[in-house]
Amino acid sequence: MDLKKICKWFVELNTEKKKLFNDYFIDDIVRYLEIDEIHNNVNLEKILKEKCGSEYLQLIKCKSKSDVKKWLNKITSYIAKYIDSEQIIADFFSK
């Protein structure tokens, strides 16, 4: 699949109204992958391979915006499951 199209879908999904708690992590993923900073002369494949690791192979199988959303859902679910809310709360109160 065309990586530029996949990145376009990332941006579109990130700008959609958030429906679920996990949707708020899409922005973190977009920033981590530096999708919003990609320029035309950048080797997109190289950057995404380095950033995504083994998940890159699943990403390039995405053929639609819905596929990209499913790929993102897998990651956001992982984040929500393993987020250390106790540490975040402790950090907040230690200010």
C-alpha positions as CSV (number, residue, x, y, z in Angstrom):
1,M,0.0,0.0,0.0
2,D,1.1,3.6,-0.6
3,L,2.6,4.8,2.7
4,K,1.7,8.4,1.9
5,K,-2.0,7.4,1.8
6,I,-1.6,5.5,5.1
7,C,-0.1,8.6,6.7
8,K,-3.0,10.7,5.3
9,W,-5.4,8.3,7.0
10,F,-3.4,8.6,10.3
11,V,-3.9,12.3,10.2
12,E,-7.6,12.0,9.3
13,L,-8.2,9.6,12.1
14,N,-6.3,11.8,14.5
15,T,-8.5,14.8,13.6
16,E,-11.8,12.9,14.0
17,K,-13.9,13.5,17.1
18,K,-12.8,11.1,19.8
19,K,-15.5,8.5,20.7
20,L,-13.5,6.2,23.0
21,F,-10.9,6.8,25.7
22,N,-8.4,4.9,23.6
23,D,-8.9,7.3,20.6
24,Y,-7.0,10.0,22.6
25,F,-3.8,8.0,22.2
26,I,-3.9,8.2,18.4
27,D,-2.3,11.7,18.7
28,D,0.5,10.2,20.8
29,I,1.1,7.6,18.1
30,V,1.1,10.1,15.3
31,R,3.6,12.3,17.2
32,Y,5.8,9.3,18.0
33,L,5.9,8.2,14.4
34,E,6.4,11.9,13.4
35,I,3.7,11.6,10.8
36,D,2.8,15.3,11.1
37,E,6.4,16.2,10.4
38,I,6.9,14.1,7.2
39,H,8.0,16.0,4.1
40,N,7.9,14.9,0.5
41,N,11.7,14.3,0.3
42,V,11.8,12.0,3.3
43,N,12.3,8.2,3.0
44,L,8.9,7.3,4.6
45,E,9.5,3.6,4.4
46,K,12.8,3.8,6.3
47,I,11.3,6.0,9.0
48,L,8.3,3.9,9.6
49,K,10.3,0.6,9.6
50,E,12.6,2.0,12.3
51,K,9.7,3.4,14.4
52,C,7.2,0.6,14.0
53,G,9.6,-2.4,14.1
54,S,7.8,-5.7,13.5
55,E,4.4,-3.9,13.4
56,Y,5.5,-2.2,10.1
57,L,4.6,-5.4,8.2
58,Q,1.0,-5.2,9.5
59,L,0.8,-1.5,8.8
60,I,1.7,-1.9,5.1
61,K,-1.0,-4.5,4.7
62,C,-3.6,-1.8,5.5
63,K,-5.7,-1.2,2.4
64,S,-8.3,1.2,3.8
65,K,-8.8,3.9,6.4
66,S,-10.7,1.2,8.4
67,D,-7.7,-1.1,8.3
68,V,-5.5,1.7,9.7
69,K,-8.0,2.3,12.4
70,K,-7.9,-1.4,13.4
71,W,-4.1,-1.2,13.4
72,L,-4.2,1.9,15.7
73,N,-6.8,0.2,17.9
74,K,-4.4,-2.6,18.6
75,I,-1.8,-0.1,19.8
76,T,-4.2,2.1,21.7
77,S,-5.6,-0.9,23.5
78,Y,-2.1,-2.0,24.5
79,I,-1.4,1.5,25.8
80,A,-4.6,1.7,27.8
81,K,-4.0,-1.8,29.2
82,Y,-0.5,-1.1,30.4
83,I,-0.7,2.5,31.3
84,D,0.6,3.0,34.8
85,S,-2.2,5.2,36.2
86,E,-0.9,4.8,39.8
87,Q,2.4,6.3,38.8
88,I,0.7,9.1,36.9
89,I,-1.5,9.9,39.9
90,A,1.6,9.8,42.2
91,D,3.4,12.2,39.9
92,F,0.5,14.6,39.8
93,F,0.3,14.8,43.6
94,S,4.0,15.1,44.0
95,K,4.0,18.5,42.4
